[in-house]
Amino acid sequence: MIAKRLRESLDSSICIRDIFEEGKKLAAVYGADNIFNFTIGNPSVEPPAIVNESMKRILDSEDALALHGYPANVGYPEVRRCVAEHLNKTFGCNYDENGIVMTAGAAAAIAILCNTLLDMGDEVVTFAPYFWEYKSYVTSFYGRLVPAFCNMETLQPDAWAFETALTPRTRFVIINTPNNPTGAVYTKESIKMVTDILKRKQKEYGHPIYLVSDEPYRKLVYDMEVPYLTHYYRNTIVVYSYSKALSVPGERIGYIAMEPCVQDMEDLIAGITASIRYLGYVNAPTLQQRMLLDCVDASVDISIYKRTRDILYEGLCDIGYTCIHPDGAFYLFVKALEDDDSHFCEEAKKERILMAPGTAFSGPGWVRVSYCVPDEVARASLPAFKKLYDRYMNE
Amino acid sequence: MIAKRLRESLDSSICIRDIFEEGKKLAAVYGADNIFNFTIGNPSVEPPAIVNESMKRILDSEDALALHGYPANVGYPEVRRCVAEHLNKTFGCNYDENGIVMTAGAAAAIAILCNTLLDMGDEVVTFAPYFWEYKSYVTSFYGRLVPAFCNMETLQPDAWAFETALTPRTRFVIINTPNNPTGAVYTKESIKMVTDILKRKQKEYGHPIYLVSDEPYRKLVYDMEVPYLTHYYRNTIVVYSYSKALSVPGERIGYIAMEPCVQDMEDLIAGITASIRYLGYVNAPTLQQRMLLDCVDASVDISIYKRTRDILYEGLCDIGYTCIHPDGAFYLFVKALEDDDSHFCEEAKKERILMAPGTAFSGPGWVRVSYCVPDEVARASLPAFKKLYDRYMNE
């Protein structure tokens, strides 16, 4: 009885969540310690202590009726101001509270933007490999997601692929750096190339093409700086989630940010405000919003992720696997040892290694290893990866 | 640059939120104490103390990484079980955790059901007057909302209007009792009439028509019992929010509930789970979910709302206004003193009374008075209502 359009999408999708559930079943059979589950991006580093301290302080000190009551759909003015000031301080930007909308995470923000910007058949371009859920967000609002494939040697955007993906129906482009699933951070050169093409195409088509920068992993970078996109392109809409920076993905808190130079911003804010209501969000949860007044600068200890990355990256390279060195997020993209990455993942299960097939991310021939796991698990997995490798080499 | 479909809906809608914002401006001019703002349903009764106590207990006692991490999309099994047991105990039902899905409130739940059940052009029927946002939820997913007008003497569903609103494209019916905006509680006879028609129509069309019971005001009833719909109709999907029962509307927590007898339930749950992801919800906020383990039985002191209702209902009737006696929610539906209810609301502003025009709820010729205000405000407003009445009578 469910909608045909949803049925089709369910039948065709490879759901990482299903793989994760399967992992739980395997863990029940073999014991959790005997399974190497690299399938899902559930943070493994403790939230900074200030998260809980702040929530308790708020519960103790604020009027309960006001705290738990309805704020404006776009969020508390003081929280929006606090986010704007944080961004201005960190990136030398020009935000003010009118350009900040609090949302229940980045996923919510993208769905809200889809409802705000897409008429039937409108197009959204993103760089592949990409977070598989982008397609669901876009198609739920009768839009089309058009992938622009990266160079698979470097995992950086490719100029030709990007330019040919754009059409007069392109309403926005989603860019995700540091990237899920590859862990790649797009270089300044890549960003310059992408935004130069966008500027040209905007002019050619005579209407704005927004660049939606999906940045949940912005604070999870290890050896380099992530270019901040508003410095390159005026029509940038930043979408952020605190899920990874504060290890609070279950609490659903993030924002949409636009500098005053974004074209038709007032119109966009009106549309976003309506969409927050029309999709049933009403507002981002209030306690989580107010918590940011204390936590906007806080961060998890990213050196822990970096250590785990190094164990796995070096370990897998030493065995002989081809991996792209990941500069950010907590994902490692590894070349499958056969063309069929789904089958390769099945073979890996025999060594009790669970990974996500690259095909789910439009990155066929590769697999995603989520390394938000304890170091012991990363270390203990290496002999299993070695056995898997040897099996393929001896075939 | 926003979507045409959204632009049309923005241009045509009367937004109560705008009226509420206008109220704030008036308050700034005249002082908050000199404005009688009856426009929005922001609870005015303190949350039960256990809400904050529970949240603090959880923050103090649970592992932070697990507490703030991703749960399953449908919510924690123990929370879903707790909700099922509460419903079974209270209403003698047959729920189990598999039929409960935690959502970020009832608005989220309805949007999720729209995405799950509607293909383009599919229809949803609701009883008018109705909560204006229903139309936005349905049209965001390219569906059509078809109103079935109530008998405007009794504000109860009308058999003829309902039966003629149903077509083979009707996928579900939204019923909201106690009702926003009228405060009416639909009687057992009304429910029997509605469900008898649905049973007949299901058979005629050869497919299920779900009855979505939107119940945020279920605990806010003052003199009677609200019929529990699953006892009348097998294909009932209950949608609930704790916003009003616990005075926590900003925290966004509620659920979807289906008994095992609901047709194609397994399919529905799969579709709902996908929709939770596709619309960017991911999961209902985790702290708010876990809070329910302590608060599922708690409730605000509804005698306070009842007292305010009596002051206003009796006061307005004494002046000469025509009001329908409201048995539940915190809304009073009052006949405007002229045909044009929007103009009547403008006239009321001259007495510093802010109300929502019935037209916004497909209830033209009436106005909605939200009485979630302190008793003093209700009492102090009566002379202003009297002046307004006299002005119309002396014209």
Interface residues (C-beta under 8 A of the other chain):
Chain A: M1 I2 A3 K4 R5 L6 R7 S9 L10 R17 I40 N42 P43 S44 V45 E46 P47 V51 N52 M55 K56 L59 D60 A64 L65 L67 H68 G69 Y70 P71 N73 A104 G105 A107 A108 A109 I110 A111 I112 N115 T116 L117 L118 D119 M120 D122 E133 S136 Y137 T139 S140 F141 Y142 H207 P208 Y210 L246 S247 V248 P249 G250 E251 R252 Q263 D264 D267 L268 A270 G271 A274 S275 R277 Y278 L279 G280 Y281 V282 N283 A284 P285 T286 L287 Q288
Chain B: M1 I2 A3 K4 R5 L6 R7 S9 L10 R17 I40 N42 P43 S44 V45 E46 P47 V51 N52 M55 K56 L59 D60 A64 L65 L67 H68 G69 Y70 P71 N73 A104 G105 A107 A108 A109 I110 A111 I112 N115 T116 L117 L118 D119 M120 D122 E133 S136 Y137 T139 S140 F141 Y142 H207 P208 L246 S247 V248 P249 G250 E251 R252 Q263 D264 D267 L268 A270 G271 A274 S275 R277 Y278 L279 G280 Y281 V282 N283 A284 P285 T286 L287 Q288
